[in-house]
Amino acid sequence: MAVPLGVVESVSRAVAFLVFTPIAVGIAAFGVAALSMQYREWTYPRYGITVEAVRRGPKDYAYTDLHGVVRGAYVSGSAPTVKVAYHPRNPADPVQAKSWIAKATGTLALLAVIAVGLAFLALTVSMAVDGFRRA
């Protein structure tokens, strides 16, 4: 796409397309990947198993799953205990149980990141379309 754009319009427009398109895709992909982690924060406390985790060190908590295995949870906080939730099929992958406001704020922030990435991508596509229309 960049080569025909450079031939038809200008090399600077083709270079801008080559530079900004991967950045836009990367921003959107980061938002989608982070949103999948946010999805776990919504579903695990509701449909998974929620337990108390005891503090072992800075951001290091220990909890016992249903099989009696002591597992580690690396979550934020400095309280002596925090609530963590995990899926029954994957007890080694816990998330910290947060309030719905904290989860909603995180979800909205990640949706904004995805929107910025998609808007940036739309800008690069419109720049390319405009370059081909001028030719």
A tleap script that builds the chain and sets N, CA, C and O, in Angstrom:
source leaprc.protein.ff14SB
mol = sequence {
  NMET ALA VAL PRO LEU GLY VAL VAL GLU SER
  VAL SER ARG ALA VAL ALA PHE LEU VAL PHE
  THR PRO ILE ALA VAL GLY ILE ALA ALA PHE
  GLY VAL ALA ALA LEU SER MET GLN TYR ARG
  GLU TRP THR TYR PRO ARG TYR GLY ILE THR
  VAL GLU ALA VAL ARG ARG GLY PRO LYS ASP
  TYR ALA TYR THR ASP LEU HIE GLY VAL VAL
  ARG GLY ALA TYR VAL SER GLY SER ALA PRO
  THR VAL LYS VAL ALA TYR HIE PRO ARG ASN
  PRO ALA ASP PRO VAL GLN ALA LYS SER TRP
  ILE ALA LYS ALA THR GLY THR LEU ALA LEU
  LEU ALA VAL ILE ALA VAL GLY LEU ALA PHE
  LEU ALA LEU THR VAL SER MET ALA VAL ASP
  GLY PHE ARG ARG CALA
}
set mol.1.N position { 0.823 -1.191 0.000 }
set mol.1.CA position { 0.000 0.000 0.000 }
set mol.1.C position { 0.864 1.251 0.000 }
set mol.1.O position { 0.524 2.248 -0.637 }
set mol.2.N position { 1.998 1.196 0.726 }
set mol.2.CA position { 2.839 2.375 0.818 }
set mol.2.C position { 3.598 2.633 -0.474 }
set mol.2.O position { 3.816 3.787 -0.844 }
set mol.3.N position { 4.002 1.573 -1.164 }
set mol.3.CA position { 4.763 1.757 -2.411 }
set mol.3.C position { 3.909 2.430 -3.478 }
set mol.3.O position { 4.350 3.427 -4.049 }
set mol.4.N position { 2.702 1.934 -3.779 }
set mol.4.CA position { 1.885 2.658 -4.756 }
set mol.4.C position { 1.551 4.084 -4.296 }
set mol.4.O position { 1.467 5.001 -5.113 }
set mol.5.N position { 1.364 4.259 -3.001 }
set mol.5.CA position { 1.089 5.598 -2.490 }
set mol.5.C position { 2.276 6.515 -2.728 }
set mol.5.O position { 2.099 7.682 -3.078 }
set mol.6.N position { 3.488 5.998 -2.542 }
set mol.6.CA position { 4.690 6.792 -2.795 }
set mol.6.C position { 4.871 7.112 -4.257 }
set mol.6.O position { 5.363 8.188 -4.599 }
set mol.7.N position { 4.483 6.195 -5.134 }
set mol.7.CA position { 4.612 6.432 -6.575 }
set mol.7.C position { 3.558 7.423 -7.045 }
set mol.7.O position { 3.856 8.333 -7.819 }
set mol.8.N position { 2.337 7.248 -6.583 }
set mol.8.CA position { 1.231 8.082 -7.060 }
set mol.8.C position { 1.243 9.471 -6.427 }
set mol.8.O position { 1.077 10.466 -7.133 }
set mol.9.N position { 1.433 9.556 -5.127 }
set mol.9.CA position { 1.307 10.836 -4.420 }
set mol.9.C position { 2.687 11.390 -4.066 }
set mol.9.O position { 3.283 12.118 -4.860 }
set mol.10.N position { 3.188 11.059 -2.905 }
set mol.10.CA position { 4.493 11.555 -2.484 }
set mol.10.C position { 5.150 10.539 -1.568 }
set mol.10.O position { 4.474 9.736 -0.924 }
set mol.11.N position { 6.456 10.581 -1.518 }
set mol.11.CA position { 7.204 9.663 -0.673 }
set mol.11.C position { 6.938 9.969 0.798 }
set mol.11.O position { 6.881 9.052 1.618 }
set mol.12.N position { 6.777 11.244 1.142 }
set mol.12.CA position { 6.544 11.596 2.541 }
set mol.12.C position { 5.222 11.025 3.048 }
set mol.12.O position { 5.122 10.604 4.201 }
set mol.13.N position { 4.219 11.014 2.191 }
set mol.13.CA position { 2.934 10.433 2.588 }
set mol.13.C position { 3.063 8.917 2.760 }
set mol.13.O position { 2.458 8.345 3.666 }
set mol.14.N position { 3.833 8.277 1.913 }
set mol.14.CA position { 4.042 6.830 2.032 }
set mol.14.C position { 4.825 6.496 3.295 }
set mol.14.O position { 4.518 5.518 3.976 }
set mol.15.N position { 5.830 7.298 3.609 }
set mol.15.CA position { 6.606 7.067 4.830 }
set mol.15.C position { 5.720 7.282 6.057 }
set mol.15.O position { 5.783 6.512 7.016 }
set mol.16.N position { 4.902 8.323 6.025 }
set mol.16.CA position { 3.985 8.570 7.142 }
set mol.16.C position { 3.025 7.401 7.307 }
set mol.16.O position { 2.725 6.995 8.430 }
set mol.17.N position { 2.540 6.857 6.189 }
set mol.17.CA position { 1.645 5.694 6.262 }
set mol.17.C position { 2.371 4.497 6.854 }
set mol.17.O position { 1.816 3.777 7.684 }
set mol.18.N position { 3.610 4.282 6.429 }
set mol.18.CA position { 4.396 3.155 6.945 }
set mol.18.C position { 4.705 3.287 8.428 }
set mol.18.O position { 4.762 2.283 9.139 }
set mol.19.N position { 4.901 4.497 8.899 }
set mol.19.CA position { 5.245 4.711 10.305 }
set mol.19.C position { 4.006 4.667 11.190 }
set mol.19.O position { 4.019 4.023 12.240 }
set mol.20.N position { 2.944 5.340 10.782 }
set mol.20.CA position { 1.797 5.513 11.672 }
set mol.20.C position { 0.836 4.322 11.694 }
set mol.20.O position { 0.151 4.112 12.695 }
set mol.21.N position { 0.769 3.546 10.622 }
set mol.21.CA position { -0.156 2.412 10.614 }
set mol.21.C position { 0.216 1.355 11.652 }
set mol.21.O position { -0.667 0.924 12.394 }
set mol.22.N position { 1.483 0.909 11.748 }
set mol.22.CA position { 1.795 -0.067 12.803 }
set mol.22.C position { 1.602 0.488 14.215 }
set mol.22.O position { 1.243 -0.252 15.132 }
set mol.23.N position { 1.839 1.779 14.387 }
set mol.23.CA position { 1.617 2.381 15.705 }
set mol.23.C position { 0.131 2.338 16.050 }
set mol.23.O position { -0.235 1.998 17.176 }
set mol.24.N position { -0.718 2.677 15.097 }
set mol.24.CA position { -2.164 2.655 15.336 }
set mol.24.C position { -2.653 1.245 15.613 }
set mol.24.O position { -3.458 1.029 16.519 }
set mol.25.N position { -2.175 0.294 14.843 }
set mol.25.CA position { -2.574 -1.101 15.065 }
set mol.25.C position { -2.072 -1.579 16.428 }
set mol.25.O position { -2.775 -2.304 17.131 }
set mol.26.N position { -0.860 -1.174 16.798 }
set mol.26.CA position { -0.313 -1.561 18.098 }
set mol.26.C position { -1.113 -0.992 19.256 }
set mol.26.O position { -1.349 -1.684 20.246 }
set mol.27.N position { -1.530 0.253 19.143 }
set mol.27.CA position { -2.339 0.865 20.207 }
set mol.27.C position { -3.665 0.121 20.350 }
set mol.27.O position { -4.085 -0.203 21.461 }
set mol.28.N position { -4.324 -0.149 19.216 }
set mol.28.CA position { -5.605 -0.864 19.272 }
set mol.28.C position { -5.418 -2.291 19.796 }
set mol.28.O position { -6.234 -2.775 20.580 }
set mol.29.N position { -4.354 -2.957 19.370 }
set mol.29.CA position { -4.111 -4.331 19.828 }
set mol.29.C position { -3.801 -4.369 21.322 }
set mol.29.O position { -4.244 -5.274 22.029 }
set mol.30.N position { -3.042 -3.388 21.798 }
set mol.30.CA position { -2.775 -3.310 23.233 }
set mol.30.C position { -4.072 -3.142 24.008 }
set mol.30.O position { -4.275 -3.794 25.033 }
set mol.31.N position { -4.951 -2.271 23.524 }
set mol.31.CA position { -6.235 -2.063 24.194 }
set mol.31.C position { -7.078 -3.320 24.231 }
set mol.31.O position { -7.712 -3.610 25.245 }
set mol.32.N position { -7.095 -4.076 23.135 }
set mol.32.CA position { -7.872 -5.317 23.088 }
set mol.32.C position { -7.277 -6.355 24.035 }
set mol.32.O position { -8.014 -7.036 24.749 }
set mol.33.N position { -5.944 -6.479 24.047 }
set mol.33.CA position { -5.305 -7.452 24.936 }
set mol.33.C position { -5.545 -7.097 26.403 }
set mol.33.O position { -5.826 -7.972 27.222 }
set mol.34.N position { -5.435 -5.824 26.724 }
set mol.34.CA position { -5.672 -5.397 28.102 }
set mol.34.C position { -7.148 -5.555 28.477 }
set mol.34.O position { -7.472 -5.836 29.630 }
set mol.35.N position { -8.030 -5.374 27.511 }
set mol.35.CA position { -9.455 -5.540 27.783 }
set mol.35.C position { -9.785 -7.000 28.082 }
set mol.35.O position { -10.726 -7.275 28.827 }
set mol.36.N position { -9.038 -7.931 27.520 }
set mol.36.CA position { -9.281 -9.338 27.853 }
set mol.36.C position { -8.922 -9.615 29.310 }
set mol.36.O position { -9.573 -10.431 29.962 }
set mol.37.N position { -7.898 -8.945 29.823 }
set mol.37.CA position { -7.581 -9.080 31.247 }
set mol.37.C position { -8.678 -8.439 32.096 }
set mol.37.O position { -9.016 -8.939 33.169 }
set mol.38.N position { -9.223 -7.342 31.612 }
set mol.38.CA position { -10.316 -6.681 32.318 }
set mol.38.C position { -11.554 -7.573 32.350 }
set mol.38.O position { -12.310 -7.563 33.322 }
set mol.39.N position { -11.754 -8.333 31.298 }
set mol.39.CA position { -12.877 -9.274 31.242 }
set mol.39.C position { -12.785 -10.281 32.382 }
set mol.39.O position { -13.797 -10.621 32.996 }
set mol.40.N position { -11.583 -10.754 32.663 }
set mol.40.CA position { -11.399 -11.686 33.777 }
set mol.40.C position { -11.754 -11.029 35.101 }
set mol.40.O position { -12.315 -11.679 35.983 }
set mol.41.N position { -11.434 -9.742 35.250 }
set mol.41.CA position { -11.771 -9.046 36.496 }
set mol.41.C position { -13.280 -8.936 36.688 }
set mol.41.O position { -13.748 -8.863 37.824 }
set mol.42.N position { -14.036 -8.922 35.622 }
set mol.42.CA position { -15.489 -8.880 35.722 }
set mol.42.C position { -16.073 -10.270 35.973 }
set mol.42.O position { -16.988 -10.421 36.783 }
set mol.43.N position { -15.550 -11.285 35.282 }
set mol.43.CA position { -16.197 -12.603 35.339 }
set mol.43.C position { -15.735 -13.476 36.494 }
set mol.43.O position { -16.560 -14.186 37.070 }
set mol.44.N position { -14.467 -13.460 36.861 }
set mol.44.CA position { -13.986 -14.364 37.902 }
set mol.44.C position { -14.672 -14.135 39.253 }
set mol.44.O position { -15.085 -15.111 39.879 }
set mol.45.N position { -14.813 -12.903 39.728 }
set mol.45.CA position { -15.510 -12.745 41.015 }
set mol.45.C position { -16.984 -13.157 40.950 }
set mol.45.O position { -17.568 -13.547 41.961 }
set mol.46.N position { -17.570 -13.072 39.785 }
set mol.46.CA position { -18.991 -13.390 39.675 }
set mol.46.C position { -19.248 -14.880 39.447 }
set mol.46.O position { -20.151 -15.459 40.052 }
set mol.47.N position { -18.459 -15.492 38.577 }
set mol.47.CA position { -18.709 -16.888 38.214 }
set mol.47.C position { -17.628 -17.845 38.707 }
set mol.47.O position { -17.788 -19.061 38.595 }
set mol.48.N position { -16.548 -17.329 39.242 }
set mol.48.CA position { -15.463 -18.168 39.721 }
set mol.48.C position { -15.536 -18.385 41.213 }
set mol.48.O position { -16.611 -18.359 41.812 }
set mol.49.N position { -14.381 -18.597 41.803 }
set mol.49.CA position { -14.275 -18.857 43.235 }
set mol.49.C position { -13.503 -17.700 43.864 }
set mol.49.O position { -12.403 -17.370 43.422 }
set mol.50.N position { -14.077 -17.090 44.890 }
set mol.50.CA position { -13.452 -15.965 45.569 }
set mol.50.C position { -12.964 -16.415 46.943 }
set mol.50.O position { -13.713 -17.016 47.714 }
set mol.51.N position { -11.700 -16.118 47.238 }
set mol.51.CA position { -11.102 -16.516 48.514 }
set mol.51.C position { -10.302 -15.345 49.072 }
set mol.51.O position { -10.013 -14.379 48.365 }
set mol.52.N position { -9.951 -15.446 50.344 }
set mol.52.CA position { -9.088 -14.461 50.983 }
set mol.52.C position { -7.630 -14.856 50.751 }
set mol.52.O position { -7.260 -16.023 50.880 }
set mol.53.N position { -6.820 -13.871 50.410 }
set mol.53.CA position { -5.392 -14.109 50.243 }
set mol.53.C position { -4.653 -13.347 51.342 }
set mol.53.O position { -4.987 -12.201 51.642 }
set mol.54.N position { -3.650 -13.986 51.937 }
set mol.54.CA position { -2.888 -13.419 53.043 }
set mol.54.C position { -1.579 -12.848 52.501 }
set mol.54.O position { -0.926 -13.447 51.646 }
set mol.55.N position { -1.218 -11.689 53.015 }
set mol.55.CA position { -0.020 -11.002 52.541 }
set mol.55.C position { 1.242 -11.736 52.965 }
set mol.55.O position { 1.406 -12.102 54.129 }
set mol.56.N position { 2.152 -11.949 51.975 }
set mol.56.CA position { 3.462 -12.538 52.248 }
set mol.56.C position { 4.570 -11.512 52.100 }
set mol.56.O position { 5.624 -11.640 52.724 }
set mol.57.N position { 4.345 -10.512 51.293 }
set mol.57.CA position { 5.350 -9.481 51.046 }
set mol.57.C position { 4.722 -8.381 50.210 }
set mol.57.O position { 3.507 -8.360 50.015 }
set mol.58.N position { 5.551 -7.462 49.714 }
set mol.58.CA position { 4.998 -6.383 48.885 }
set mol.58.C position { 4.367 -6.943 47.605 }
set mol.58.O position { 5.046 -7.582 46.801 }
set mol.59.N position { 3.099 -6.706 47.428 }
set mol.59.CA position { 2.322 -7.169 46.282 }
set mol.59.C position { 2.343 -8.685 46.109 }
set mol.59.O position { 2.090 -9.185 45.013 }
set mol.60.N position { 2.637 -9.405 47.156 }
set mol.60.CA position { 2.699 -10.863 47.107 }
set mol.60.C position { 1.748 -11.429 48.161 }
set mol.60.O position { 1.948 -11.235 49.360 }
set mol.61.N position { 0.726 -12.122 47.702 }
set mol.61.CA position { -0.280 -12.707 48.580 }
set mol.61.C position { -0.371 -14.207 48.312 }
set mol.61.O position { -0.095 -14.668 47.204 }
set mol.62.N position { -0.758 -14.955 49.328 }
set mol.62.CA position { -0.923 -16.400 49.206 }
set mol.62.C position { -2.369 -16.768 49.495 }
set mol.62.O position { -2.987 -16.233 50.415 }
set mol.63.N position { -2.900 -17.683 48.703 }
set mol.63.CA position { -4.257 -18.187 48.923 }
set mol.63.C position { -4.249 -19.698 48.702 }
set mol.63.O position { -3.356 -20.243 48.053 }
set mol.64.N position { -5.247 -20.348 49.249 }
set mol.64.CA position { -5.389 -21.793 49.105 }
set mol.64.C position { -6.569 -22.072 48.189 }
set mol.64.O position { -7.674 -21.587 48.431 }
set mol.65.N position { -6.338 -22.860 47.128 }
set mol.65.CA position { -7.434 -23.176 46.213 }
set mol.65.C position { -8.270 -24.337 46.768 }
set mol.65.O position { -8.015 -24.814 47.874 }
set mol.66.N position { -9.258 -24.784 46.006 }
set mol.66.CA position { -10.169 -25.829 46.474 }
set mol.66.C position { -9.490 -27.175 46.695 }
set mol.66.O position { -10.006 -28.006 47.442 }
set mol.67.N position { -8.343 -27.403 46.060 }
set mol.67.CA position { -7.629 -28.669 46.193 }
set mol.67.C position { -6.613 -28.636 47.331 }
set mol.67.O position { -5.900 -29.615 47.550 }
set mol.68.N position { -6.542 -27.531 48.050 }
set mol.68.CA position { -5.619 -27.405 49.168 }
set mol.68.C position { -4.225 -26.955 48.789 }
set mol.68.O position { -3.322 -26.976 49.625 }
set mol.69.N position { -4.030 -26.548 47.547 }
set mol.69.CA position { -2.726 -26.078 47.087 }
set mol.69.C position { -2.589 -24.595 47.406 }
set mol.69.O position { -3.470 -23.798 47.083 }
set mol.70.N position { -1.478 -24.232 48.044 }
set mol.70.CA position { -1.217 -22.829 48.345 }
set mol.70.C position { -0.603 -22.203 47.098 }
set mol.70.O position { 0.404 -22.683 46.579 }
set mol.71.N position { -1.216 -21.138 46.631 }
set mol.71.CA position { -0.767 -20.470 45.404 }
set mol.71.C position { -0.483 -19.007 45.701 }
set mol.71.O position { -0.964 -18.450 46.688 }
set mol.72.N position { 0.300 -18.403 44.834 }
set mol.72.CA position { 0.637 -16.997 44.978 }
set mol.72.C position { -0.218 -16.117 44.096 }
set mol.72.O position { -0.608 -16.507 42.995 }
set mol.73.N position { -0.502 -14.941 44.584 }
set mol.73.CA position { -1.237 -13.938 43.820 }
set mol.73.C position { -0.463 -12.640 43.910 }
set mol.73.O position { -0.217 -12.133 45.004 }
set mol.74.N position { -0.081 -12.105 42.778 }
set mol.74.CA position { 0.656 -10.850 42.743 }
set mol.74.C position { -0.313 -9.737 42.362 }
set mol.74.O position { -0.541 -9.458 41.185 }
set mol.75.N position { -0.872 -9.114 43.390 }
set mol.75.CA position { -1.882 -8.081 43.215 }
set mol.75.C position { -1.480 -6.850 44.009 }
set mol.75.O position { -0.649 -6.926 44.914 }
set mol.76.N position { -2.071 -5.726 43.667 }
set mol.76.CA position { -1.747 -4.488 44.375 }
set mol.76.C position { -2.459 -4.456 45.720 }
set mol.76.O position { -3.478 -5.117 45.921 }
set mol.77.N position { -1.910 -3.688 46.615 }
set mol.77.CA position { -2.513 -3.536 47.928 }
set mol.77.C position { -1.490 -3.739 49.025 }
set mol.77.O position { -0.441 -4.350 48.818 }
set mol.78.N position { -1.814 -3.214 50.193 }
set mol.78.CA position { -0.925 -3.379 51.335 }
set mol.78.C position { -1.687 -3.883 52.564 }
set mol.78.O position { -1.146 -3.906 53.670 }
set mol.79.N position { -2.929 -4.280 52.365 }
set mol.79.CA position { -3.742 -4.792 53.465 }
set mol.79.C position { -3.242 -6.179 53.880 }
set mol.79.O position { -2.598 -6.863 53.085 }
set mol.80.N position { -3.527 -6.593 55.095 }
set mol.80.CA position { -3.115 -7.935 55.529 }
set mol.80.C position { -3.766 -9.040 54.706 }
set mol.80.O position { -3.148 -10.076 54.459 }
set mol.81.N position { -5.009 -8.826 54.279 }
set mol.81.CA position { -5.687 -9.785 53.417 }
set mol.81.C position { -6.420 -9.034 52.306 }
set mol.81.O position { -6.862 -7.900 52.490 }
set mol.82.N position { -6.538 -9.681 51.163 }
set mol.82.CA position { -7.333 -9.157 50.046 }
set mol.82.C position { -8.148 -10.302 49.477 }
set mol.82.O position { -7.809 -11.470 49.667 }
set mol.83.N position { -9.218 -9.967 48.781 }
set mol.83.CA position { -10.023 -10.989 48.124 }
set mol.83.C position { -9.493 -11.179 46.706 }
set mol.83.O position { -9.304 -10.221 45.957 }
set mol.84.N position { -9.261 -12.436 46.363 }
set mol.84.CA position { -8.879 -12.788 44.997 }
set mol.84.C position { -9.887 -13.810 44.475 }
set mol.84.O position { -10.482 -14.571 45.238 }
set mol.85.N position { -10.060 -13.804 43.168 }
set mol.85.CA position { -10.980 -14.741 42.531 }
set mol.85.C position { -10.237 -15.462 41.416 }
set mol.85.O position { -9.347 -14.902 40.777 }
set mol.86.N position { -10.618 -16.713 41.197 }
set mol.86.CA position { -9.996 -17.490 40.132 }
set mol.86.C position { -11.044 -18.398 39.494 }
set mol.86.O position { -12.096 -18.670 40.072 }
set mol.87.N position { -10.727 -18.849 38.305 }
set mol.87.CA position { -11.607 -19.770 37.601 }
set mol.87.C position { -11.333 -21.181 38.110 }
set mol.87.O position { -10.171 -21.526 38.326 }
set mol.88.N position { -12.354 -22.007 38.308 }
set mol.88.CA position { -12.116 -23.360 38.838 }
set mol.88.C position { -11.198 -24.211 37.959 }
set mol.88.O position { -10.487 -25.078 38.468 }
set mol.89.N position { -11.207 -23.972 36.649 }
set mol.89.CA position { -10.344 -24.756 35.767 }
set mol.89.C position { -8.911 -24.260 35.753 }
set mol.89.O position { -8.012 -24.985 35.326 }
set mol.90.N position { -8.678 -23.030 36.216 }
set mol.90.CA position { -7.336 -22.470 36.208 }
set mol.90.C position { -7.092 -21.716 37.517 }
set mol.90.O position { -7.098 -20.485 37.529 }
set mol.91.N position { -6.878 -22.438 38.610 }
set mol.91.CA position { -6.732 -21.764 39.900 }
set mol.91.C position { -5.415 -20.994 40.052 }
set mol.91.O position { -5.261 -20.224 41.001 }
set mol.92.N position { -4.479 -21.187 39.146 }
set mol.92.CA position { -3.195 -20.483 39.251 }
set mol.92.C position { -3.241 -19.095 38.628 }
set mol.92.O position { -2.225 -18.401 38.600 }
set mol.93.N position { -4.389 -18.684 38.133 }
set mol.93.CA position { -4.507 -17.390 37.449 }
set mol.93.C position { -5.549 -16.517 38.156 }
set mol.93.O position { -6.653 -16.338 37.641 }
set mol.94.N position { -5.211 -15.973 39.331 }
set mol.94.CA position { -6.206 -15.200 40.072 }
set mol.94.C position { -6.227 -13.728 39.658 }
set mol.94.O position { -5.271 -13.218 39.074 }
set mol.95.N position { -7.314 -13.071 39.967 }
set mol.95.CA position { -7.431 -11.621 39.836 }
set mol.95.C position { -7.921 -11.076 41.164 }
set mol.95.O position { -8.597 -11.770 41.924 }
set mol.96.N position { -7.577 -9.841 41.432 }
set mol.96.CA position { -8.038 -9.213 42.663 }
set mol.96.C position { -9.489 -8.793 42.494 }
set mol.96.O position { -9.845 -8.172 41.492 }
set mol.97.N position { -10.315 -9.124 43.452 }
set mol.97.CA position { -11.716 -8.722 43.415 }
set mol.97.C position { -11.799 -7.235 43.735 }
set mol.97.O position { -11.412 -6.798 44.819 }
set mol.98.N position { -12.312 -6.463 42.776 }
set mol.98.CA position { -12.397 -5.007 42.916 }
set mol.98.C position { -13.852 -4.567 42.919 }
set mol.98.O position { -14.753 -5.340 42.597 }
set mol.99.N position { -14.061 -3.316 43.288 }
set mol.99.CA position { -15.412 -2.762 43.262 }
set mol.99.C position { -15.842 -2.564 41.811 }
set mol.99.O position { -15.006 -2.509 40.909 }
set mol.100.N position { -17.136 -2.460 41.597 }
set mol.100.CA position { -17.632 -2.298 40.238 }
set mol.100.C position { -17.206 -0.944 39.667 }
set mol.100.O position { -17.057 -0.813 38.453 }
set mol.101.N position { -17.009 0.059 40.517 }
set mol.101.CA position { -16.563 1.365 40.023 }
set mol.101.C position { -15.133 1.269 39.504 }
set mol.101.O position { -14.815 1.835 38.458 }
set mol.102.N position { -14.273 0.562 40.222 }
set mol.102.CA position { -12.887 0.394 39.759 }
set mol.102.C position { -12.854 -0.398 38.460 }
set mol.102.O position { -12.089 -0.071 37.553 }
set mol.103.N position { -13.675 -1.432 38.364 }
set mol.103.CA position { -13.710 -2.221 37.134 }
set mol.103.C position { -14.282 -1.410 35.978 }
set mol.103.O position { -13.777 -1.491 34.858 }
set mol.104.N position { -15.327 -0.631 36.234 }
set mol.104.CA position { -15.929 0.185 35.182 }
set mol.104.C position { -14.963 1.256 34.703 }
set mol.104.O position { -14.884 1.529 33.505 }
set mol.105.N position { -14.227 1.867 35.626 }
set mol.105.CA position { -13.247 2.881 35.244 }
set mol.105.C position { -12.152 2.275 34.372 }
set mol.105.O position { -11.763 2.858 33.360 }
set mol.106.N position { -11.661 1.109 34.765 }
set mol.106.CA position { -10.642 0.439 33.959 }
set mol.106.C position { -11.156 0.055 32.585 }
set mol.106.O position { -10.450 0.201 31.588 }
set mol.107.N position { -12.389 -0.436 32.533 }
set mol.107.CA position { -12.978 -0.817 31.254 }
set mol.107.C position { -13.149 0.389 30.345 }
set mol.107.O position { -12.841 0.318 29.156 }
set mol.108.N position { -13.637 1.495 30.893 }
set mol.108.CA position { -13.810 2.701 30.082 }
set mol.108.C position { -12.475 3.255 29.593 }
set mol.108.O position { -12.375 3.733 28.463 }
set mol.109.N position { -11.463 3.192 30.431 }
set mol.109.CA position { -10.141 3.662 30.013 }
set mol.109.C position { -9.598 2.808 28.873 }
set mol.109.O position { -9.021 3.333 27.921 }
set mol.110.N position { -9.780 1.506 28.967 }
set mol.110.CA position { -9.290 0.634 27.897 }
set mol.110.C position { -10.105 0.790 26.618 }
set mol.110.O position { -9.555 0.697 25.520 }
set mol.111.N position { -11.399 1.024 26.747 }
set mol.111.CA position { -12.201 1.309 25.556 }
set mol.111.C position { -11.754 2.612 24.900 }
set mol.111.O position { -11.786 2.735 23.676 }
set mol.112.N position { -11.341 3.580 25.708 }
set mol.112.CA position { -10.817 4.823 25.154 }
set mol.112.C position { -9.501 4.580 24.417 }
set mol.112.O position { -9.261 5.182 23.370 }
set mol.113.N position { -8.644 3.704 24.953 }
set mol.113.CA position { -7.392 3.368 24.269 }
set mol.113.C position { -7.681 2.709 22.926 }
set mol.113.O position { -7.045 3.033 21.923 }
set mol.114.N position { -8.636 1.789 22.904 }
set mol.114.CA position { -9.014 1.145 21.644 }
set mol.114.C position { -9.562 2.174 20.669 }
set mol.114.O position { -9.235 2.134 19.483 }
set mol.115.N position { -10.389 3.095 21.147 }
set mol.115.CA position { -10.957 4.128 20.283 }
set mol.115.C position { -9.866 5.022 19.704 }
set mol.115.O position { -9.930 5.398 18.534 }
set mol.116.N position { -8.874 5.363 20.508 }
set mol.116.CA position { -7.764 6.187 20.004 }
set mol.116.C position { -6.996 5.424 18.928 }
set mol.116.O position { -6.658 5.988 17.888 }
set mol.117.N position { -6.722 4.149 19.174 }
set mol.117.CA position { -6.025 3.348 18.175 }
set mol.117.C position { -6.800 3.237 16.878 }
set mol.117.O position { -6.225 3.366 15.798 }
set mol.118.N position { -8.109 2.999 16.973 }
set mol.118.CA position { -8.932 2.897 15.771 }
set mol.118.C position { -9.068 4.236 15.055 }
set mol.118.O position { -9.097 4.282 13.825 }
set mol.119.N position { -9.150 5.322 15.813 }
set mol.119.CA position { -9.208 6.647 15.189 }
set mol.119.C position { -7.900 6.963 14.470 }
set mol.119.O position { -7.900 7.526 13.375 }
set mol.120.N position { -6.801 6.598 15.091 }
set mol.120.CA position { -5.490 6.795 14.471 }
set mol.120.C position { -5.379 5.954 13.198 }
set mol.120.O position { -4.835 6.415 12.195 }
set mol.121.N position { -5.886 4.738 13.238 }
set mol.121.CA position { -5.878 3.874 12.063 }
set mol.121.C position { -6.771 4.443 10.970 }
set mol.121.O position { -6.405 4.417 9.795 }
set mol.122.N position { -7.929 4.951 11.342 }
set mol.122.CA position { -8.818 5.575 10.358 }
set mol.122.C position { -8.156 6.793 9.720 }
set mol.122.O position { -8.347 7.063 8.535 }
set mol.123.N position { -7.384 7.517 10.506 }
set mol.123.CA position { -6.664 8.674 9.964 }
set mol.123.C position { -5.637 8.245 8.922 }
set mol.123.O position { -5.517 8.882 7.875 }
set mol.124.N position { -4.898 7.181 9.195 }
set mol.124.CA position { -3.900 6.726 8.218 }
set mol.124.C position { -4.576 6.186 6.960 }
set mol.124.O position { -4.076 6.404 5.856 }
set mol.125.N position { -5.699 5.488 7.104 }
set mol.125.CA position { -6.409 4.981 5.930 }
set mol.125.C position { -6.976 6.134 5.117 }
set mol.125.O position { -6.902 6.123 3.888 }
set mol.126.N position { -7.540 7.127 5.792 }
set mol.126.CA position { -8.079 8.276 5.059 }
set mol.126.C position { -6.961 9.067 4.383 }
set mol.126.O position { -7.173 9.642 3.316 }
set mol.127.N position { -5.776 9.102 4.991 }
set mol.127.CA position { -4.634 9.766 4.361 }
set mol.127.C position { -4.248 9.032 3.079 }
set mol.127.O position { -3.935 9.664 2.070 }
set mol.128.N position { -4.270 7.698 3.117 }
set mol.128.CA position { -3.934 6.920 1.924 }
set mol.128.C position { -5.001 7.079 0.846 }
set mol.128.O position { -4.676 7.246 -0.329 }
set mol.129.N position { -6.262 7.030 1.238 }
set mol.129.CA position { -7.351 7.186 0.264 }
set mol.129.C position { -7.286 8.564 -0.383 }
set mol.129.O position { -7.472 8.695 -1.592 }
set mol.130.N position { -7.021 9.589 0.420 }
set mol.130.CA position { -6.888 10.940 -0.108 }
set mol.130.C position { -5.724 11.036 -1.083 }
set mol.130.O position { -5.820 11.724 -2.100 }
set mol.131.N position { -4.629 10.354 -0.780 }
set mol.131.CA position { -3.482 10.367 -1.681 }
set mol.131.C position { -3.788 9.724 -3.015 }
set mol.131.O position { -3.333 10.202 -4.054 }
set mol.132.N position { -4.560 8.635 -3.001 }
set mol.132.CA position { -4.923 7.985 -4.265 }
set mol.132.C position { -5.972 8.774 -5.038 }
set mol.132.O position { -6.014 8.698 -6.266 }
set mol.133.N position { -6.821 9.531 -4.345 }
set mol.133.CA position { -7.831 10.349 -5.039 }
set mol.133.C position { -7.199 11.517 -5.770 }
set mol.133.O position { -7.680 11.922 -6.828 }
set mol.134.N position { -6.127 12.060 -5.217 }
set mol.134.CA position { -5.476 13.213 -5.844 }
set mol.134.C position { -4.758 12.847 -7.127 }
set mol.134.O position { -4.531 13.690 -7.996 }
set mol.135.N position { -4.406 11.579 -7.229 }
set mol.135.CA position { -3.626 11.161 -8.410 }
set mol.135.C position { -4.464 11.059 -9.664 }
set mol.135.O position { -3.945 10.721 -10.727 }
savepdb mol mol.pdb
quit
